[in-house]
Amino acid sequence: MRVEHDGEYALVASQGGAPTHPVWYYNLLADPDSVSIQDGPEPFDVTVREAQDEERAPGDASCRGVPSVRPVPIED
């Protein structure tokens, strides 16, 4: 699931309550500088990092042990 607010994104690696994380989460962490997001007509490159506790909204799935990554746009 992706969440966008004021141009900032969070990618929540939920797998419907499964005890393991989705494979794509590990793929992002394995190569965090080779990620593109498309939210609109054109994709854009980002680098990703794991979200810190203070970035997680209270009650949000990422507070309940579901990992979340934050994509950061790569400036030209």
C-alpha positions in Angstrom: 0.0 0.0 0.0 1.3 3.5 -0.7 0.2 6.6 1.2 0.8 10.1 -0.1 0.4 13.4 1.8 1.6 16.7 0.6 4.0 15.1 -1.9 5.6 12.8 0.7 5.1 9.0 0.4 5.1 6.0 2.7 5.1 2.5 1.4 3.5 0.2 3.9 4.6 -3.4 3.6 1.5 -5.1 4.8 0.7 -8.7 3.7 -2.8 -9.0 5.0 -1.8 -10.1 8.5 0.6 -12.8 7.3 3.5 -13.5 9.7 6.1 -12.6 7.1 6.7 -9.4 5.1 6.0 -9.2 1.4 9.0 -10.0 -0.9 8.9 -6.5 -2.5 9.8 -5.0 0.9 13.0 -7.0 1.0 13.7 -6.0 -2.7 13.4 -2.3 -1.7 15.8 -2.7 1.2 18.3 -4.7 -0.9 18.6 -2.0 -3.5 17.1 1.3 -2.0 18.7 3.5 -4.7 17.0 1.8 -7.7 13.4 2.5 -7.0 10.8 4.3 -9.2 7.3 5.4 -8.2 4.5 6.2 -10.6 1.7 8.2 -9.1 0.4 10.0 -12.2 1.5 10.0 -15.8 5.2 9.9 -15.3 7.4 7.7 -13.0 10.0 9.4 -10.8 13.2 8.0 -9.2 13.5 7.8 -5.4 15.7 6.2 -2.8 14.0 4.5 0.1 14.7 4.1 3.8 12.9 2.5 6.7 10.5 4.8 8.4 11.5 5.9 11.9 9.0 5.5 14.9 8.3 9.3 15.0 7.3 9.2 11.3 4.6 6.6 11.9 1.1 7.8 12.6 -0.6 6.6 15.8 -2.9 3.7 15.1 -1.4 3.2 11.6 -0.5 -0.4 10.6 3.2 0.5 10.6 2.9 1.0 14.4 1.7 -2.5 14.8 4.9 -4.2 13.6 4.2 -3.8 9.9 7.3 -2.3 8.2 7.1 0.9 6.3 9.6 2.6 4.0 9.9 6.2 3.1 10.8 7.1 -0.5 12.9 10.2 -0.9 12.8 11.9 -4.4 16.2 12.0 -6.1 17.0 15.6 -7.1 18.6 16.2 -10.6 
